């Protein structure tokens, strides 16, 4: 009846807003505008985050224009062009970090982390996820296909730089992608020695429900919309929300994980990721909660402590 039509229509609209590249939609949708203007996206209006982030983004673009950063690419299994950027250290670096950005962002948005690692004598490979930046593709699978793409980049590293030891550092969707990758069987034989995951969700179904509830304000309506979103995801990509679960992937992980989260994260509240944290309990694993920090805000609220934790974690994981 009418209610089924409502849920299907709303589910399709929100799926398009949250899980399709802007190049697919062409314009910002009403559903996306409502989501971005809700309290759960307060971090994009936080000057403490956005001012340094946008300044470093500009510096990254300038370095790219000046030829200081090398463009690389791989092709996905289905022929999607994937773009990456290699920023080599001044000397001969043994360590390489792979940076993986969040949704509606690009490699340039992690310019601040590229700078931090580079000045510590790391090589940096900064990626554009599918559907973002200069990479092809139009639909997101919230870490599932993205983790398969990440595996292709690790293969490239092994071929080009066989002696490098690798750390993967992901933010938000990038963090979820890194955690999904950590559960792949081949990771044990790869050069990847650890994962830093900042602001990841544990289950995308729960993360979507948090966002949709913030817009529609009624739990059961949000639940119905999320179920229909998952239906359209299966229809378009073959992957439903039940597979978008980093909290399940980490139970099979082969490498140590440092999970970082802002205490005041409204988009992925701490209360919704207990399952993820439960899976991150190995001998070399660590969880860092940054007081008062919103989503993706941990670095910007405590930059020195943030990088010190990562350096200590890398030393333990990589030797």
C-alpha positions in Angstrom: 0.0 0.0 0.0 0.9 3.6 0.5 3.3 3.0 3.3 5.3 0.6 1.2 5.5 3.1 -1.6 6.7 5.8 0.9 9.4 3.6 2.3 10.7 2.5 -1.1 10.7 6.1 -2.4 12.4 7.4 0.7 14.9 4.5 0.8 15.8 5.2 -2.9 16.2 8.9 -2.3 18.4 8.4 0.8 20.4 5.6 -0.9 21.1 8.0 -3.8 22.1 10.8 -1.4 24.4 8.7 0.9 25.8 5.9 -1.3 26.1 7.4 -4.8 28.9 9.7 -6.0 27.8 13.3 -6.8 28.9 12.6 -10.4 26.1 10.0 -10.5 23.5 12.3 -8.9 24.6 15.5 -10.7 23.5 17.8 -7.9 23.1 17.9 -4.2 19.8 16.2 -3.2 17.2 17.4 -0.7 17.9 14.3 1.4 21.6 15.0 1.4 21.2 18.6 2.4 19.0 17.6 5.3 21.6 15.1 6.4 24.5 17.5 6.1 22.6 20.2 8.0 21.7 17.8 10.9 23.6 17.7 14.2 25.3 14.5 13.3 27.4 16.4 10.7 28.4 19.1 13.1 32.1 18.4 12.4 31.8 19.9 8.9 30.9 23.2 10.6 33.7 23.0 13.3 36.3 25.7 12.5 38.8 23.8 14.7 38.7 21.0 12.1 37.8 22.7 8.8 40.2 25.6 8.8 43.4 23.5 9.1 41.9 20.8 6.9 41.1 23.1 4.0 44.5 24.9 4.3 46.3 21.5 4.1 44.1 20.5 1.2 45.2 23.6 -0.7 48.9 22.8 0.0 48.4 19.3 -1.2 46.9 20.5 -4.5 49.8 23.0 -4.9 52.3 20.2 -4.3 50.5 18.1 -6.9 50.6 20.9 -9.4 54.3 21.4 -8.8 55.1 17.8 -9.6 56.2 17.0 -6.0 53.7 14.1 -5.9 53.6 11.2 -8.3 50.3 10.0 -9.8 49.7 6.3 -9.7 46.7 4.1 -10.8 45.4 0.6 -10.7 42.3 -1.0 -12.2 39.6 -2.7 -10.1 38.5 -6.2 -10.8 35.6 -4.8 -12.7 37.7 -2.3 -14.7 37.2 0.8 -12.5 40.1 3.3 -12.7 41.5 3.9 -9.2 43.7 6.9 -8.6 46.5 7.3 -6.0 49.3 9.7 -5.2 52.8 8.8 -4.1 54.6 11.4 -1.9 58.1 10.0 -1.2 60.2 10.9 1.8 63.4 12.9 1.4 65.7 10.0 2.0 65.3 6.2 1.5 62.3 5.4 3.7 61.7 1.9 5.0 58.1 2.7 6.1 55.2 3.6 3.9 51.7 4.7 5.0 48.6 4.2 2.8 46.1 6.9 3.6 42.4 6.2 2.9 39.9 9.1 3.2 36.2 9.3 4.2 33.0 9.6 2.3 32.4 12.7 0.1 36.2 13.5 0.4 39.3 12.7 -1.6 43.0 12.1 -1.1 43.5 15.9 -0.9 41.3 15.9 2.2 44.0 13.9 4.0 46.8 16.4 3.1 47.3 17.1 6.8 48.1 13.5 7.5 50.3 13.2 4.4 52.3 16.2 5.8 52.6 14.7 9.3 53.9 11.3 8.0 56.2 12.9 5.4 58.0 15.1 8.0 58.6 11.9 10.0 60.4 10.3 7.0 57.6 8.1 5.8 56.7 7.5 2.2 53.0 8.3 1.6 50.5 6.6 -0.8 47.3 8.7 -0.6 44.3 7.1 -2.3 41.1 8.3 -4.0 38.4 5.7 -3.2 36.1 4.6 -6.0 33.5 7.2 -6.7 35.7 9.9 -5.2 38.4 12.3 -6.5 39.9 11.2 -9.8 38.9 7.6 -9.4 36.1 6.1 -11.4 32.9 4.4 -10.1 29.6 5.9 -9.0 28.4 3.8 -6.0 29.8 3.2 -2.6 29.8 -0.2 -0.8 30.9 1.2 2.6 34.2 -0.7 2.8 33.4 -4.0 1.0 34.5 -3.4 -2.6 36.7 -0.6 -1.3 38.7 -3.1 0.7 39.2 -5.2 -2.4 40.5 -2.1 -4.2 42.9 -1.5 -1.2 44.2 -5.0 -1.7 45.2 -4.1 -5.3 47.2 -1.1 -4.0 49.0 -3.4 -1.5 49.8 -5.7 -4.5 51.3 -2.7 -6.4 53.4 -1.7 -3.4 54.8 -5.2 -3.1 55.8 -5.2 -6.8 57.2 -1.6 -6.8 58.7 -1.4 -3.4 59.2 -5.0 -2.1 61.2 -4.0 1.0 58.8 -1.4 2.4 56.8 -2.1 5.6 53.3 -0.7 5.3 50.8 0.9 7.7 47.3 1.6 6.6 45.6 4.7 8.1 41.9 5.3 7.3 39.5 8.0 8.4 35.7 7.3 8.7 34.8 5.2 5.6 38.5 4.9 5.0 38.9 3.5 8.5 36.1 1.0 7.9 37.8 0.0 4.6 41.1 -0.6 6.4 39.4 -2.7 9.0 37.5 -4.8 6.3 40.9 -5.3 4.6 42.5 -6.5 7.9 40.3 -9.6 7.9 41.5 -10.8 4.4 43.4 -14.1 4.6 46.2 -12.8 2.4 47.1 -9.9 4.8 49.2 -12.3 6.9 51.7 -12.7 3.9 51.5 -9.0 2.9 53.9 -6.1 3.9 51.1 -4.5 5.9 52.1 -4.5 9.6 49.2 -2.6 11.2 46.0 -0.5 10.7 45.1 2.8 12.2 41.3 3.3 12.0 39.9 6.7 12.9 36.2 7.3 13.3 35.1 4.0 11.7 31.6 2.6 12.1 31.2 -0.9 13.3 28.1 -1.7 11.3 26.9 0.5 8.4 23.3 -0.5 9.1 23.6 1.1 12.5 25.5 4.2 11.2 22.8 4.7 8.5 20.1 4.4 11.2 21.8 7.1 13.3 21.9 9.5 10.4 18.4 8.8 9.1 16.9 9.1 12.6 18.6 12.5 13.0 16.7 13.7 9.9 13.2 12.0 10.3 13.2 11.9 14.1 11.1 8.7 14.4 13.0 5.4 15.0 10.6 3.0 13.2 10.4 5.2 10.1 14.2 5.4 10.1 14.4 1.6 10.4 12.1 1.1 7.4 14.0 3.6 5.3 17.4 1.9 6.1 15.9 -1.5 5.2 14.9 -0.1 1.8 18.3 1.5 1.3 19.9 -1.9 1.8 17.5 -3.4 -0.8 18.6 -0.8 -3.3 22.3 -1.4 -2.5 21.8 -5.1 -3.2 20.0 -4.2 -6.4 22.8 -1.9 -7.7 26.0 -3.5 -6.2 25.0 -6.9 -5.0 26.0 -5.9 -1.5 23.5 -5.4 1.4 24.1 -3.6 4.7 24.6 -7.0 6.4 28.0 -7.3 4.7 29.1 -3.8 5.6 30.4 -4.7 9.1 34.0 -3.9 10.1 33.1 -5.2 13.5 32.8 -8.7 12.0 35.9 -8.3 9.9 38.2 -7.5 12.8 37.4 -10.8 14.5 39.4 -12.4 11.6 42.2 -9.8 11.5 45.8 -10.8 10.9 47.5 -7.6 12.0 47.4 -5.2 15.0 44.8 -2.3 15.0 44.9 1.1 16.6 41.3 2.4 16.8 40.9 6.1 17.4 37.5 7.8 18.1 36.2 11.2 19.2 34.3 11.1 22.5 31.8 13.6 21.1 31.3 11.8 17.7 27.6 12.4 16.8 27.7 10.6 13.4 29.2 7.4 14.8 28.5 7.6 18.6 30.7 5.6 20.9 27.7 3.7 22.2 27.1 2.2 18.7 30.6 0.7 18.2 31.0 -1.5 21.3 31.0 -4.5 19.0 33.8 -3.1 17.0 35.9 -2.4 20.1 35.2 -5.9 21.4 36.9 -7.3 18.4 40.0 -5.0 18.8 41.5 -6.7 21.8 44.7 -8.4 20.7 48.1 -8.0 22.5 49.3 -5.2 20.2 45.9 -3.5 19.7 45.0 -0.2 21.2 42.0 2.0 21.5 42.4 5.8 21.8 39.4 8.0 22.8 40.0 11.7 22.4 37.9 13.9 24.8 35.5 16.4 23.3 36.5 15.5 19.7 33.6 15.1 17.1 33.6 12.8 14.1 37.1 12.9 12.3 38.2 15.5 14.9 40.6 13.5 17.0 43.7 14.7 15.1 42.6 18.4 15.1 41.7 18.4 18.8 44.9 16.7 20.0 47.4 16.6 17.1 50.6 15.9 19.1 49.0 13.1 21.2 47.4 11.7 18.1 50.7 11.3 16.1 52.6 10.2 19.2 50.2 7.3 19.7 50.5 6.4 16.1 54.3 6.5 16.2 54.4 4.3 19.3 51.9 1.8 17.7 54.0 1.7 14.5 57.1 1.0 16.5 55.4 -1.9 18.2 53.9 -3.3 15.1 56.7 -2.8 12.6 59.7 -3.1 14.9 
